[in-house]
Amino acid sequence: MRQEIYQRLQHREELLRFVRLHPVWYRTLARDPSTFTDLEKQANYFYGKTVPQRIGQFGDQLSMVNMLIQMARAMRD
């Protein structure tokens, strides 16, 4: 792997962890360093950091809060 690619991975600990979990990326980056943006996209999807995933997580949290409020109202009555 090229030194500049490895340094970029070291600066972003999350990407380095992703590459260690998916060793195929070592070979991919060694052969074609321009796929680094693809690596970032895959890592964001893996860690749930894409916009649709974050919206889904927010919706899940919102429904959980709503359920807790309803449960508190039911216990109060």
Buried (B, 14 or more C-beta within 10 A) or exposed (E): BEEEBBEBBEEEEBBBBBBEEBEEBBEBBEEEBEBBEEBBEBBBEBEEEEEEEEEEEEEEEEEEEEEEEEEEEEEEE
